[in-house]
Amino acid sequence: MKKLAAVCMTAALALTLFAGCGGDGGKETKTAGAETTAATQASGGETTAAAQASDGGAAVKVIEIDLTDELYAFGVDKDQPELLEQINTFVAQIKSDGTLDAICEKYFGGGQPEAVQSAALDESKDQLVVATNASFEPFEYMDGDSYYGIDMEIASLLAKSLGKELVIQNMDFDAVCLSVGNHQCDVAMAGLTVNAEREEYVTFSDSYYAASQRLVVKGDNTAFDGCADKEAVEALLSQLTDSDKIGVQGGTTGQFYVEGSEEWEFPGLPAQCVPYKNGSLAVQDLINGNIQYVIIDAAPASCIVDAINQMQ
């Protein structure tokens, strides 16, 4: 397999600070309404936002209503069809034998996550080189030199099943699929939503996780408390103006949702989209008053909000 050094290597910025949700500290992820099966982890939104609101005094809260429906998959080097077949077989296996549910339970049910170590890149060895952005808890994040998260534990098992040594290349999210497309890494495992733009660089595996985008607001924001469904939330968001600012993690579905995308069938919102390297930085800027809202993936949103509120 191709194992050139990956570009755009970065440390996980803010989630190193907030690595508590599902981490070694024993803090439990609280993704309200989410089931712990692989098909429905990101479900929810049947209750009103008011019923899901954080306790008084919380700095921020998640509006527990899904704004999108997405599927996560792994992005495989287009020139490695055999690897794609092996990964699809592996995904089917861990879904059918309960392994995927057991991994998810560690992060969504208060279990004990396992540290994953990366070997040094060495082209003389038989290695599986994984591109990720370790700022996306609970799917990938770092604590010291160790990797944690749903995707990272899957990567470790995948490498073992292939009889290969695991190498993890941590980089900016925008570089993840590009690094695989340029044959610098074998597979992208970074909470990737399947879409045509990314398919220009990778071939997607079968999906393994159902996800969504959710809205994060300040803890004292009551504007969405009466919302019972996606349509009610979007009706309020459609009243924003270009003086309002919404933070997103750059290059993710949240950015497409705010800016609008014909491919994704997102009409866009009448507000400024402010991209950040990760969701933690966006939520911190929300607290600082520099933006009014954040839209990011549901599971990371829950992790970030829980961690920040527990620090108050």
Secondary structure, 3 states (H helix, E strand, C coil): CCCCCCCCECCCCCCCCCCCECCCCCECCCCCCCCCCCCCCCCCCCCCHHHHCCCCCCCEEEECCCCCCEEEEEEEECCCHHHHHHHHHHHHHHHHCCHHHHHHHHHHCCCCCCCECCCCCCCCCCEEEEEECCEECCCEEEECCEEECHHHHHHHHHHHHHCCEEEEEEECHHHHHHHHHCCCCCEEEEEEECCCCHHHCEEECCCCEEECEEEEEECCCCCCCCCCCHHHHHHHHCCCCCCCEEEEECCCHHHHHHHCECCCCECCCCCEEEEECCHHHHHHHHHCCCCCEEEEEHHHHHHHHHHHHHHC
